[in-house]
Amino acid sequence: PRFILQLNTNQTFARLRQGNFIARIYSTNVNYSHSPFLAFSNLIQYDNLSRNLGWQSRARWTLRPGNDLFFVFSQGWIQDTVDRHRFSPQDSKVSAKFQYSSRF
């Protein structure tokens, strides 16, 4: 399929000597394939304990089978403790990777 949307949640109930807590992770995957040679993937994830929101976007360009070029952008935010609707930028990253395969 050209377009895929996934919604996920994970909930963990923990009981420790130091105290009990519930950890919840919410995530969304949005993937789009323009063609067999060009695809885009996005992951958005939120963690209730650390109050971190993260987004990773990846583009994959297949030059020919086994030779791929990746571009990745990541952005993180942390939720304000007073105004739960406000997030402050935490970090940003951009990277690229080239994968080359050779057959003997």
C-alpha positions in Angstrom: 0.0 0.0 0.0 1.1 3.6 -0.7 -0.2 5.0 2.6 -0.1 3.4 6.1 -1.4 5.0 9.3 -0.8 3.2 12.7 -1.9 4.3 16.2 -0.3 2.5 19.1 -0.4 2.7 22.9 1.5 0.9 25.6 0.6 1.0 29.2 2.8 -0.5 32.0 1.7 -0.7 35.7 4.8 -0.8 37.9 4.9 -1.6 41.6 8.3 -0.9 43.2 9.5 -0.4 46.8 10.1 3.3 45.9 6.5 3.7 44.7 3.9 2.7 42.1 3.5 4.3 38.8 1.8 3.9 35.4 3.9 4.5 32.3 2.0 5.3 29.1 3.6 5.6 25.6 1.5 6.9 22.7 2.8 6.6 19.2 1.7 7.2 15.6 3.4 6.0 12.4 2.6 7.6 9.1 4.2 6.1 6.1 3.9 7.0 2.4 5.5 5.3 -0.6 5.6 7.5 -3.6 7.1 4.7 -5.6 9.2 1.5 -4.9 12.2 3.9 -5.0 11.0 6.8 -2.8 9.4 6.4 0.6 8.7 8.7 3.6 8.2 7.5 7.2 7.1 9.5 10.2 7.1 8.5 13.9 5.5 10.7 16.6 5.7 9.5 20.2 4.7 10.8 23.6 5.7 9.5 27.0 3.7 10.6 30.1 6.4 10.1 32.7 9.2 12.1 31.0 6.6 14.3 29.3 8.7 14.1 26.1 7.2 14.4 22.7 9.3 13.3 19.8 9.0 13.3 16.0 11.3 11.5 13.5 10.8 11.9 9.8 12.8 9.8 7.3 13.1 9.8 3.5 14.5 6.8 1.7 15.5 7.0 -1.9 16.6 3.7 -3.5 18.9 4.6 -6.4 18.9 0.9 -7.4 18.3 -2.2 -5.3 20.9 -2.3 -2.5 21.9 1.4 -2.9 19.9 3.7 -0.7 20.1 7.3 0.4 18.4 8.2 3.7 17.7 11.7 5.1 16.5 11.8 8.7 15.1 14.7 10.8 14.3 14.4 14.5 12.8 16.9 16.8 12.1 16.6 20.5 9.9 18.7 22.9 9.3 18.6 26.6 5.9 19.4 28.1 5.5 22.4 30.4 4.7 21.2 34.0 2.2 24.1 34.5 0.5 24.5 31.1 0.1 20.9 29.8 -0.8 22.2 26.3 2.6 23.9 25.9 5.8 22.2 24.8 9.3 23.6 24.6 11.8 22.5 22.0 14.4 20.2 23.4 16.6 19.1 20.6 16.8 18.8 16.8 18.9 16.5 14.6 19.5 16.1 10.9 21.4 13.2 9.4 22.1 11.5 6.1 23.2 8.0 5.3 24.3 6.3 2.1 24.1 2.6 1.8 26.0 0.8 -1.0 25.9 -2.9 -1.7 28.4 -4.8 -3.9 28.0 -8.3 -5.0 31.0 -10.5 -5.8 
